[in-house]
């Protein structure tokens, strides 16, 4: 699968709807993006192994807080866009803008959730 291509949007992720499998030998990554990357799959791979398989995740709207009956949709300032990578082995990961271009690097530690923010002026190719 080639990184950085648009898929259909899966819809917003409600609070508590993402399960992260973390522990001593497993971490997770939350990759925050601009809204225009909604519906895009972004790939990551472990550094140091050119043949390492890539893992991909879909950028989706993530709602902060629970919408209620009076406000079924959250205010725009309570929506962020992110791809979530649960269950990653600890290590350094390359975040891919496209099949051959890295957007950045992040370190994932066991028992922790790492965060990385997509560069504002960089789109997925």
N, C-alpha and C positions, 0 to 999 in steps of 0.2 A: 504494500500500500504506500502510495506517495504522500508525504506530509504536506500540509498546507493547502488543502483543497476544500471547497465548500460542499457541505451536505445539506440536507433539509434540516431546518431548526427543529430540535426536539421539544421545545417549550421550556418554560422556566422550571427550575429545581426548587422545590419548597424546602424550608428549613427542616433539617432532620432527615432528608431523603437520600443523603449520600452516606454510605457506610465506608469507613476507612479502616483497613486492616493494618494496624501498626503494632509494633512490639520491639523487642531487642534486636531482631534481625530484619525488621521490615519498617519502612517509612512511607510517607506519602508526599505528594506534591500538589499544590494548588497554584495554577498558572493564571494570573489575572490578565485580562486583555481589554482593549477598547471595545465598545458595543458593536462596531462595524465587523468584528470577527465572529459575531454570533453565527453558529452553524458551521464553523470551520473546524476541521480536524487538525490538530497539531501533534506532531510526533516528537518523542524524546528517545534518546538511547544512551547507554552507559559509555563514558569516555574510555579511551585506551584499548578498545577492541573494535577495529574497523568493521568486522563482520557481525557485531552485536545486533540482535533484532531490535527494531524500533517498536515502541509502544505508542499508541495514539489515543487521544481523547477528544471529545466534541466540546467546543466552547458553547456554553449555555448561559442564559440569564440565571443568576442566583439571587433569590430574594432574602433580604435581611428582615427578620421578624415575620410574624404570621399575619397575612391579610385576614381581615374579619368580614362579617356580613355587610357592614356599611361600606367597606373599602375592599372589594374582592381583588383589586390589583394594587400592588404597593406603589408608593410614591417613587418617582424616578430616582431620587437620591437614595433610595433603599434597594436599588437593583445594581448588582455588579455582574460582570461577565467573566467566566472562568472555565477552564478545563481542569478536571480533577483526575489525578493518577494515584489510585490507592494501591497498596501492596508492592511498593518498589523496594528492591534490595538496596541497602546503603551504598552510596558511592557518588561519583560526580557524573552528572548527566548533561548531554548537549540537548538544547531545545532547537528544533529545526524550523526555519522559516519556509524552506522548500526542500526538495530532495537533496540538494547539495550545498545549501547555505545555512549556516548556524545563526540563530538569533541571539543565543546566549548560552551560559553554563550555570548550573545550579548544583549545590551539594545537598544530597538527601541523607539524613542520618536515621539510624534505627530508633524507633520509639518516638519519632517526631514528625510533625507536618511542616514541610518546607514551603515557602512561598516565593514566587518570582513574578515580576510584572513585565509584560510585553512592552518593548520600547515604543513610545508614542508615535514616532515617525516611521515605524517599520511595519509594512503590511505583510501578509502571507502571500507568497508568490506561487 
